[in-house]
């Protein structure tokens, strides 16, 4: 089958990934692959490894072994190249694997996609905004060569291959960087949700979609994805696919705290659109700015931060801009996916 460069996050799935990796290598070698393993050591390391492999013009797929965060880092460095991204999912959500029809439960089925899958050129969101400060041991984002330069001073760029959101959901994710590290798996997000939502401060934002006039709106959250699911299978943006010509935004106005806590049930099945005023519409450019207590739209971050996520990492602060770009990343996915 040829050579295979695997970028492995040994800490994924509570360090299960690193423990199981030798047995996975044996399975890959039994299918005829010559495996080269690259272990990550810190946040951002997977991008550095993938960028180095790209500069060396390696052949065959470069495989992200870990969760959606690992996929994001490897994809960021491969974007715009002819090197396919392969995925062996070892995270808690693995939503990019879900989108590409790759099994989250059977490593043998995931390997089968590497062997006999289809390479498709998929869309991504370009996110530009202000870097959030460090949280705990998670660093503040800096400019990366593979992401390209920002168009405005003081901002950084990240490319989003799975999901970006802002509001209460990004506040919950931000909390995970410094709290509840002793809780494992999905229980962590449940705990963070019920301990964050009651204390989340209400706010307004200025939101502009494409060429529409910007509006000051009551705000709880928005989400923009490249596939239907996020959070381990929740259908956050129903009907969205990586081959779409246009992007899509799901917007939630000022939800009650009870509605915030009740949202996960309907969202699991994609039944939240139309409930509590939640809407979904096409949008290729999303601009969000903070609004101060006097009702002024601000071009700089406010002390009451609204974080914007890049594939689950809440590292950007509004003001921020998301732009939909088609055919950004070559991905090896299943032959049979419902959207292709």
Beta strands, then each sheet from edge to edge (+ up, - down):
strand 1: 2-8
strand 2: 33-39
strand 3: 62-66
strand 4: 85-89
strand 5: 118-131
strand 6: 155-160
strand 7: 163-167
strand 8: 203-209
strand 9: 215-219
strand 10: 221-225
strand 11: 229-230
strand 12: 234-235
strand 13: 248-252
strand 14: 279-282
strand 15: 285-290
strand 16: 307-310
strand 17: 313-333
sheet 1: 2+ 1+ 3+ 4+
sheet 2: 6+ 5- 17+ 15- 8+ 9-
sheet 3: 6+ 5- 17+ 16-
sheet 4: 7+ 10- 13+ 14-
sheet 5: 11+ 12-
end
